[in-house]
């Protein structure tokens, strides 16, 4: 599973899908604008909400959950990357959140 930087994510978020797999209480602290929110535990039942024809960048708080989800998505036929450092690094860098 490829790991990409917050800079890569910021550049690609207009064309790729950003999938935030954090829990609701974590997302309440801020989310990347335009991201799809599907908590990790709901992924199997909501997989149809993700477009298989577009790359997916998976986000979590630190990068651990997103790496597991990106691996699972790749195994299911998606093109998926994980963002290194997660939302912790994104917010620390002052990048936009909603």
C-alpha positions in Angstrom: 0.0 0.0 0.0 1.6 3.3 -1.1 1.9 6.0 1.5 1.7 9.6 0.4 2.5 12.9 2.1 0.1 15.6 3.2 1.4 17.8 0.3 0.6 15.0 -2.2 -2.9 14.7 -0.6 -3.5 18.4 -0.8 -2.6 18.4 -4.5 -4.6 15.4 -5.4 -7.7 16.0 -3.3 -9.5 17.8 -6.1 -9.3 14.8 -8.4 -9.0 11.7 -6.1 -11.5 10.6 -3.5 -10.5 11.4 0.1 -11.9 8.8 2.5 -11.9 9.6 6.2 -12.2 6.4 8.3 -12.2 8.0 11.7 -15.0 7.8 14.2 -17.7 10.5 14.4 -16.2 12.1 17.5 -12.8 12.5 15.7 -14.4 14.0 12.6 -16.1 16.6 14.8 -12.6 18.1 15.3 -12.2 18.8 11.6 -12.2 17.0 8.3 -10.5 17.6 4.9 -12.9 19.6 2.8 -14.7 17.3 0.3 -13.8 14.1 2.1 -16.1 11.1 2.3 -16.7 10.0 5.9 -17.1 6.3 6.4 -15.9 5.0 9.8 -13.6 2.0 9.5 -16.2 -0.3 11.2 -18.8 0.6 8.6 -16.6 0.2 5.5 -17.9 -3.3 4.4 -21.5 -2.2 4.4 -20.9 1.2 2.7 -18.3 0.1 0.1 -20.7 1.1 -2.6 -20.3 4.7 -1.7 -16.8 4.7 -3.1 -16.2 5.1 -6.8 -14.0 2.2 -8.1 -12.9 4.2 -11.1 -11.1 7.0 -9.1 -8.1 6.6 -6.8 -8.8 6.8 -3.1 -6.7 8.5 -0.4 -7.5 7.0 3.0 -7.2 9.2 6.1 -7.3 8.6 9.8 -5.9 10.3 12.9 -2.4 9.0 12.7 -2.1 6.7 9.7 -2.5 3.3 11.3 -6.2 2.6 10.5 -5.9 4.2 7.1 -3.1 1.9 6.2 -5.2 -1.1 7.0 -8.2 0.2 5.1 -6.0 1.1 2.0 -4.7 -2.4 2.0 -8.2 -3.8 2.2 -9.4 -1.5 -0.6 -6.5 -2.5 -2.8 -7.4 -6.1 -2.2 -10.9 -5.3 -3.3 -9.8 -3.8 -6.6 -9.5 -0.2 -5.7 -6.4 2.0 -6.2 -5.8 3.3 -2.7 -3.1 5.2 -0.8 -2.8 6.2 2.8 -1.8 9.6 4.0 1.3 9.5 6.2 0.8 11.0 9.7 -3.0 11.3 9.3 -5.0 14.3 10.4 -2.6 15.0 13.2 0.1 16.1 10.7 -2.5 17.7 8.3 -3.8 20.0 11.0 -0.4 20.7 12.5 0.6 22.0 9.0 -2.3 24.4 9.0 -4.0 22.8 6.0 -7.7 23.4 5.5 -10.4 21.6 7.5 -14.2 21.9 7.7 
